[in-house]
Amino acid sequence: MCLGIPARVIESGEHFARCASRHGELRVDLSLVGTQLPGTWLLTFLNAAREIIPGERAASIDAALDALEAAQSGATDFSAFFADLNREPQLPDFLRTQQS
């Protein structure tokens, strides 16, 4: 299984960027996304950028990865990792019954 890891560009060249991620600094292949400005968030797979993402999405993905690590350590309460899910579930519009 391959997990996407968010990484923030520190310095970018034409084909590779030096990025910071949850695992420290790494060299990221930019072949699929092109040269990026410092501060840009990338979703990386096996040290290759596959997608440019907003910082909020990077934070959500990192929280999910933290939850995965906690689960591997035996944790059973994951509410701290998914604050955006601390709400009443909502049906999508197409599943709601229409009332006149």
N, C-alpha and C positions, 0 to 999 in steps of 0.2 A: 504494500500500500504506500502511496506517495501522498504526503500532506503538504498543503500550501503553507508557506511561512511568510508573513509580512516582513518586508525589509525596507528601510528608509535610505534613500540615496545620500551618500556623503560627498562623493566625487564621481563624475561620470566622464567616460571617454566615449569614443565612437562605437565600440563593440562591447565594452565591459564597464561596470560601475563598481566602486567600493561602497558597500552598504553596511548598515548596522541592523542587526536583527536580535531576536531573543537568544541566539546562540553566539553573539558577538559579531565581529566584522566578517564579511565574506565578499568574495568576488562574484558578481552576478553577470551572466550573459544577457545582453540587451538585444539580441538578434530579432526577437518578436515584437519589441516595444520601441526600439530606437533609443537614441540618446535622450537622457532625462536630466532635468535640473535637480540640484541638491535640494533635499527636503521632500522630494516626491516619494510616495509610498508605492511599492511594487508587491504583487503577490508572486512569490517565487516557488518553483518546484525543482528540486535537485540543482540549486544554484543557477537557475535560468528564470528570468522574469517572463511571466505569461500574461500579466494584466497590470494596468495602472489602477490603483484603488484609492479611495479617500481615506483620510486618517481615522475616521469613525469606524469604517469597515475593518481597518487594520487592528484597531483596539478590540473590536468584537471577535475577530479571529484569534487574536492573542488570548482573550479571555476563555474562548472555547478550548484552546490548546492547554491553558492552565488547568481547566476542568479535566481534560483527558489525563494530564499528569497526576492530578489529585486522585482520579479514579484508579489509576495504576498503583497508587500508594494506599488504596483502601478507603478513601473518603466515600461518604454516602450522602452528604448534604452539598448540593451544587448551586444553591440559590445565590451565593455570592458571585458566581461566575457569569450568571445570566440575568443581570438586573433588568434587562429589557423584557424579560418574560414574567416579571412580577406584576401581572395584570390579569384581568378576567379574559379568558379566551374569546375571540370573536370569529364568527362564521364569515367566510368570504361572501361578498355581495351576491354571487351567482347561486349560493346555497340558501340564502335567506328567503323565507316565504314572503311573497308580495301581499300586502294587505291594502284593501281599497279604502 
